[in-house]
Amino acid sequence: MSRTFAHRATCPRRAVIAVNLFWSSVVVLLATPCRSESSADAAPQVPQTQLPAPESSAIQVATPQIGSSRWFNPATAPFLPIPEIAVDPDSGTTLGFLAVRLETDAHHEINRIIAPDFLHNPYFGYGAHARIYSYPSADEQWSAIAGVQQHVEREFLAGYEIGRLREQRWSFNSTLIYSRSGTPRFFGVGNQSPASAETNYTSETEQLQGQVGLNLNHTWQLLFTAREQVVDVLPRTLARIATLESRFGPILGVGTKHDLLTRLSIVYDTRNDFTVPTQGMKWVAYAGLASGSGVFNDSQNSEAGLDGRFFWPVAARTVVAAHIALRYLPTAHRLPFWALSGIGGSESEIGGEQPLRGFGKGRYYDRDSFSTTVEVRRTVASFNAVATHVDVEMAPFVDLGRVFAQSSTWPIAQLHRVIGLGFRGIARPFVVGYVDIGYGSEGVAAFTGINYPF
């Protein structure tokens, strides 16, 4: 439940299966009671008079079950055993299971998810993760994730956020990340970098980020971001793919590099919900400075960009969602390749990589980037299960994007195109699980994860 897997096929005929996180989220949805929802489109809640408060914080039922039968009922099992499967031609077959435990308060409202797992991958061996997601209130959240495998793979992620609803003067968000991964790819710099130039490297990243928001009102916010990260680009892990150094030589970014970013953003946000928006928009205009070490030196770089997200309810159960992102690097002195503007993968990061769901993460890099997405989110099924209202969405989508080296370049020319279909399971107000399958010029890609892509 913590990771987003990107699965790429080198041709359309090669099957890709990415079900672990999606089915994890579906089972969680089936057992997760809903909190109150402020949106006018929120699903009806089961009256509290029908749900007597339990004596403990774990999910309970009126008629206790004993023996082995309780392990097969999500409402009575001490944890939910969920199969974990990920198969692709690059990283092999990952098999395992998650043991998900849900904790609720006296009103049957979820306040914690505990989800350890155990898995095996042919390249990285056996591994395990420990995860905890906590929701003290709609305004406050925190999480912690730690994982290790026999070879190469390591990760630790922790985050804390308060002031999500922007009802007070200040909001605060912090994240701490350590990640060591053997699967990153690099194809060179440029919008036409060929698939035949694929290389592999091992990436080790340490990152600390803090954000402080001054809420002028519920709609307008001034947001200051400070981020310190150290990235170490090491030799490859996957032996059957060329090494980065053998194809591109000692390019900028190989070895250990420091990056200190300070950014100021102006945020305009009228969305009716931060997790499952159905109407409104969010605009973010930002500018920032980054440097390799210290604040002023010969490796100082600048950035400026615009990010927009729009949501239009066109029918009772249908929302058109659109996203546009434009990023420029006016100055780029000795910039590591991994700090360039990039497109690829399934997730949008403001001021970072943008989605192109027919290609893997980091597929295209260059100085500047443009990305846009339109998808139609249609609720095709709704039902109550274990006191939880579940919505199932289908979302056909189109992704367009490119990278370019000169600011004078027309950003909407020579776009890479992806068409696809997304499947989402939603339990408001916090949980969205997705499987997105896209088709681009290099074949099929499938992604699974938590939260909407944008």
C-alpha positions in Angstrom: 0.0 0.0 0.0 2.9 2.3 0.2 4.6 2.0 -3.2 3.6 2.8 -6.7 4.8 0.2 -9.2 5.4 1.1 -12.8 5.3 -1.8 -15.2 6.5 -1.3 -18.8 6.1 -3.7 -21.7 8.6 -3.4 -24.5 5.8 -4.2 -27.0 2.0 -4.3 -26.8 1.8 -8.1 -26.9 3.7 -8.5 -23.6 1.2 -8.9 -20.8 1.6 -6.8 -17.7 -0.1 -7.7 -14.4 -0.2 -5.1 -11.6 -2.8 -6.0 -9.0 -1.2 -6.0 -5.6 -1.9 -2.4 -4.5 -5.3 -2.2 -6.2 -6.7 -5.3 -4.6 -5.1 -4.2 -1.3 -7.1 -0.9 -1.5 -10.3 -2.7 -2.5 -10.2 -4.9 0.5 -9.4 -1.9 2.7 -12.3 -0.1 1.2 -14.6 -3.0 1.9 -13.7 -2.8 5.6 -13.2 0.9 6.1 -16.0 2.9 7.7 -16.6 6.4 6.2 -16.0 9.6 8.0 -18.4 12.5 7.4 -18.0 14.2 4.0 -18.4 17.8 3.3 -18.9 17.5 -0.4 -22.4 17.8 -1.8 -21.7 14.7 -3.9 -20.8 12.6 -0.9 -22.3 9.1 -0.6 -25.0 8.7 2.0 -23.8 7.5 5.4 -25.3 4.6 7.3 -27.1 6.1 10.3 -25.1 5.9 13.5 -28.2 4.4 15.3 -27.6 1.2 13.2 -24.0 1.0 14.2 -23.6 0.6 18.0 -20.2 1.8 19.2 -17.7 -1.0 19.8 -15.9 -1.4 23.1 -12.4 -1.3 21.5 -10.9 0.5 18.6 -10.8 -2.6 16.3 -13.6 -3.4 13.9 -16.2 -5.7 15.6 -19.6 -7.3 14.7 -22.6 -8.0 16.7 -22.3 -11.8 16.5 -18.7 -12.9 17.3 -17.3 -15.7 15.3 -15.0 -18.3 16.6 -12.6 -20.8 15.0 -11.1 -20.6 11.6 -14.2 -18.9 10.1 -13.4 -15.6 11.6 -10.2 -15.4 9.5 -12.3 -15.3 6.3 -14.6 -12.4 7.4 -13.0 -8.9 7.0 -15.1 -7.7 10.0 -13.8 -10.3 12.5 -10.3 -11.3 11.3 -7.4 -9.9 13.3 -6.0 -8.8 10.0 -6.9 -9.0 6.3 -4.6 -11.3 4.3 -4.2 -9.9 0.8 -2.2 -11.4 -2.0 0.5 -9.2 -3.5 1.4 -9.8 -7.1 3.5 -7.7 -9.5 4.8 -9.1 -12.8 6.7 -7.3 -15.6 9.5 -8.2 -18.1 12.0 -5.8 -16.4 12.0 -6.6 -12.7 10.6 -10.2 -12.8 7.7 -11.5 -10.7 7.2 -10.2 -7.2 4.9 -12.4 -5.0 3.8 -11.9 -1.4 1.0 -10.9 0.9 -0.1 -8.0 3.1 -1.6 -8.3 6.5 -3.9 -5.3 6.8 -5.4 -4.3 10.1 -7.9 -1.4 10.4 -8.6 0.4 13.7 -11.6 2.6 14.3 -12.9 4.9 17.0 -16.1 4.6 19.0 -18.1 6.0 16.0 -16.8 3.4 13.6 -14.6 6.0 11.9 -11.2 4.8 10.7 -8.3 6.4 12.4 -5.4 4.0 11.6 -4.3 1.4 9.0 -1.5 -1.0 9.8 -0.3 -3.0 6.8 2.9 -5.0 6.9 3.9 -7.3 4.0 6.2 -10.1 3.1 7.4 -10.6 -0.5 9.9 -12.2 -2.9 11.5 -10.8 -6.1 13.9 -12.8 -8.2 16.4 -9.9 -8.5 16.2 -8.5 -4.9 15.2 -11.7 -2.9 13.0 -11.8 0.1 11.8 -8.7 1.8 9.3 -7.1 4.1 7.7 -3.8 4.8 6.0 -2.2 7.9 3.4 0.5 7.3 1.2 2.6 9.5 -1.2 5.4 8.3 -2.9 7.5 11.0 -5.8 9.9 10.6 -6.4 11.7 13.9 -8.7 14.1 12.1 -9.6 15.4 8.7 -7.2 18.2 9.4 -4.2 16.1 10.5 -2.5 13.0 9.1 0.8 11.1 9.6 2.4 8.0 8.2 5.5 5.9 8.5 6.8 3.1 6.2 10.0 1.0 6.4 11.1 -1.8 4.0 14.1 -4.0 3.2 14.9 -6.7 0.8 17.8 -9.1 0.7 19.6 -7.2 -2.1 19.8 -3.5 -2.8 16.3 -2.4 -2.0 15.8 -0.3 1.2 13.3 2.4 2.1 12.0 4.6 4.9 9.4 7.2 4.5 7.7 9.3 7.2 5.3 12.2 6.9 3.3 14.6 9.0 0.7 17.1 7.9 -1.5 19.5 9.9 -3.8 22.2 8.7 -4.9 20.3 5.6 -8.3 22.1 5.6 -6.7 25.6 5.8 -9.2 26.7 8.4 -6.4 28.2 10.6 -3.8 30.8 9.7 -1.0 28.3 9.2 -0.5 24.9 7.6 2.5 22.6 7.9 3.7 19.5 6.0 7.0 17.6 6.5 8.5 14.5 4.9 11.6 12.4 5.5 12.7 9.9 2.9 15.5 7.4 2.5 15.3 5.2 -0.5 17.7 2.8 -2.2 16.4 1.3 -5.5 17.9 -0.9 -8.2 15.3 -0.3 -10.9 15.7 3.3 -12.2 16.2 3.8 -15.9 17.9 6.6 -18.0 17.5 6.9 -21.8 19.5 10.1 -22.3 18.4 13.8 -22.5 15.9 15.0 -25.1 12.4 14.6 -26.3 13.4 11.9 -28.9 15.7 9.8 -26.7 15.3 6.3 -28.2 14.1 3.2 -26.3 17.3 1.4 -27.5 19.3 3.8 -25.3 17.9 2.3 -22.1 20.3 2.0 -19.2 20.0 1.0 -15.5 21.5 2.5 -12.4 21.1 2.2 -8.6 19.8 5.2 -6.9 20.2 6.1 -3.2 18.3 9.1 -2.0 18.1 10.9 1.3 15.5 13.8 1.5 14.1 16.1 4.1 11.4 18.5 3.1 9.3 21.0 5.0 6.4 23.2 3.8 4.8 26.1 5.6 1.6 27.6 4.3 0.2 31.1 5.2 -3.5 30.8 4.6 -4.8 34.2 3.5 -8.3 32.6 3.5 -9.7 29.2 2.6 -8.9 29.8 -1.1 -5.6 31.6 -1.2 -2.3 30.4 0.3 1.3 31.5 0.2 3.4 28.3 0.5 7.1 28.1 1.3 9.0 24.9 0.5 12.5 24.0 1.7 14.0 20.7 0.6 17.5 19.2 1.2 18.4 16.0 -0.7 21.4 13.9 -1.3 21.3 11.6 -4.3 23.9 8.9 -5.0 23.9 7.4 -8.5 25.6 4.0 -8.2 26.4 1.2 -10.7 23.5 -0.8 -12.2 21.7 -3.7 -10.4 20.0 -5.4 -13.4 22.8 -7.2 -15.3 20.9 -7.6 -18.6 20.5 -3.8 -19.1 23.4 -1.6 -20.1 25.1 0.5 -17.4 24.5 4.2 -17.5 28.3 4.9 -17.6 28.9 2.6 -20.5 26.5 4.4 -22.8 26.6 8.0 -21.6 30.0 8.2 -19.8 30.6 10.4 -16.7 27.5 12.6 -17.2 26.4 15.2 -14.5 24.6 13.4 -11.8 26.7 10.3 -11.5 28.2 9.9 -8.0 27.0 11.7 -4.9 25.3 15.1 -5.4 23.6 17.5 -3.0 20.6 19.6 -3.9 19.1 22.4 -1.7 15.8 23.8 -3.0 13.9 26.8 -1.7 10.6 27.6 -3.5 7.7 30.1 -3.0 4.3 29.2 -4.4 1.0 31.1 -4.7 -1.9 28.7 -4.4 -5.5 29.3 -5.5 -7.7 26.3 -4.5 -11.5 26.0 -4.8 -11.8 22.2 -4.8 -14.7 20.9 -2.8 -12.5 18.0 -1.4 -8.7 17.5 -1.2 -8.7 13.7 -1.7 -11.8 13.1 -4.0 -12.6 16.4 -5.7 -15.7 16.6 -7.9 -15.7 20.3 -8.7 -13.5 23.3 -8.5 -9.9 24.0 -9.5 -6.4 24.4 -8.1 -3.7 26.7 -9.5 -0.2 26.8 -8.3 2.4 29.3 -9.6 5.9 28.8 -8.2 9.5 30.0 -8.5 12.5 28.6 -6.7 16.3 28.4 -6.4 18.4 25.3 -6.1 22.1 24.8 -5.5 24.5 22.0 -5.1 25.9 23.2 -1.8 25.3 26.4 0.1 22.9 29.1 -1.0 25.1 31.0 -3.5 27.6 29.3 -5.7 28.4 28.5 -9.3 26.0 25.5 -9.4 22.9 27.7 -8.5 19.8 27.0 -10.6 16.4 28.5 -10.9 13.0 27.2 -11.7 9.5 28.6 -12.5 6.3 26.9 -13.3 2.6 26.6 -13.4 0.4 23.7 -12.3 -3.4 23.6 -12.8 -6.1 21.0 -11.9 -9.7 21.3 -12.9 -12.8 19.3 -12.0 -16.2 19.6 -13.7 -19.3 17.5 -12.8 -20.9 16.9 -16.1 -23.5 14.4 -14.8 -24.7 12.9 -11.5 -22.0 10.3 -11.5 -19.5 11.7 -14.0 -16.6 14.2 -13.5 -14.2 15.5 -16.1 -10.8 16.0 -14.6 -8.0 17.8 -16.3 -4.4 18.7 -15.4 -1.8 21.0 -17.0 1.8 21.5 -15.9 4.5 23.7 -17.4 8.0 24.0 -15.9 11.0 26.0 -16.9 14.6 26.1 -15.7 15.8 29.7 -16.6 19.3 28.9 -15.3 20.8 25.4 -15.1 24.5 25.3 -14.1 26.0 21.9 -13.7 22.5 20.4 -13.1 22.4 16.6 -12.5 20.3 14.6 -15.0 17.9 13.5 -12.3 17.1 17.2 -11.4 16.1 18.1 -15.0 12.4 18.4 -15.9 10.9 14.9 -16.5 7.8 13.1 -17.8 6.9 9.5 -17.4 5.1 7.3 -14.9 1.7 7.7 -13.2 2.0 10.5 -10.7 2.1 14.3 -10.8 4.5 16.2 -8.5 4.2 20.0 -8.5 7.6 21.2 -9.7 8.7 17.7 -10.4 8.0 14.7 -12.8 4.7 14.6 -14.6 2.6 11.7 -15.7 2.8 9.9 -19.0 1.2 6.6 -18.3 2.4 4.7 -21.4 6.0 5.0 -20.2 8.0 4.3 -17.1 9.1 6.8 -14.6 12.0 9.0 -15.9 11.4 8.1 -19.5 12.1 11.6 -20.9 14.4 14.3 -19.4 15.4 17.8 -20.5 15.6 21.4 -19.2 11.9 22.3 -19.6 8.7 20.2 -19.7 5.0 20.4 -20.6 2.3 17.9 -19.6 -1.5 17.7 -19.8 -4.0 15.1 -19.0 -7.8 14.7 -19.4 -9.8 11.9 -17.9 -13.5 11.1 -17.4 -14.1 9.7 -14.0 -17.4 7.8 -14.1 -18.8 6.0 -11.1 -20.0 2.6 -12.4 -20.9 0.9 -9.1 -21.7 1.9 -5.5 -22.5 -0.3 -2.6 -22.3 -0.6 1.2 -20.0 -3.2 2.7 -19.3 -3.7 6.4 -20.7 -0.2 7.2 -18.6 1.3 4.4 -19.8 3.0 1.3 -17.7 2.1 -1.7 -17.6 3.7 -5.1 -15.9 2.0 -8.1 -14.8 4.3 -11.0 -13.8 3.8 -14.5 -11.7 6.6 -16.1 -10.6 6.6 -19.7 -7.8 9.1 -20.0 -5.4 10.8 -22.5 -1.9 12.0 -21.5 0.1 14.4 -23.6 3.6 15.6 -22.8 7.1 16.6 -24.0 10.4 17.9 -22.8 12.5 20.6 -24.5 15.8 22.4 -24.2 15.0 26.0 -25.2 12.5 28.2 -23.6 11.5 29.6 -27.0 10.2 26.1 -28.0 6.5 25.9 -28.6 5.5 23.5 -25.7 2.5 21.8 -27.4 4.4 20.6 -30.5 5.8 17.1 -30.9 3.9 15.7 -28.0 4.1 12.1 -26.8 0.6 10.6 -26.6 -0.9 8.0 -24.3 -4.4 6.7 -24.2 -5.6 4.4 -21.4 -8.2 3.3 -18.9 -8.1 3.7 -15.1 -10.0 1.7 -12.5 -10.4 3.2 -9.0 -11.9 2.1 -5.7 -12.9 5.0 -3.4 -13.9 5.1 0.3 -14.3 8.8 1.2 -12.7 10.8 2.6 -9.1 9.4 2.6 -8.7 6.2 0.6 -8.4 6.0 -3.2 -6.8 2.9 -4.8 -6.1 2.8 -8.6 -5.0 0.7 -11.5 -4.1 2.7 -14.6 -3.3 1.0 -17.9 -1.9 3.2 -20.7 -0.8 2.6 -24.3 1.9 4.7 -25.9 4.4 4.4 -28.7 6.5 1.9 -26.8 3.7 -0.4 -25.8 1.6 -0.9 -22.7 2.3 0.3 -19.1 0.4 -0.4 -16.0 0.5 1.4 -12.7 -1.0 0.8 -9.3 -1.1 2.9 -6.2 -2.9 5.0 -3.6 -4.5 8.4 -4.4 -5.4 9.9 -7.7 -2.6 10.5 -10.2 -3.4 14.3 -9.8 
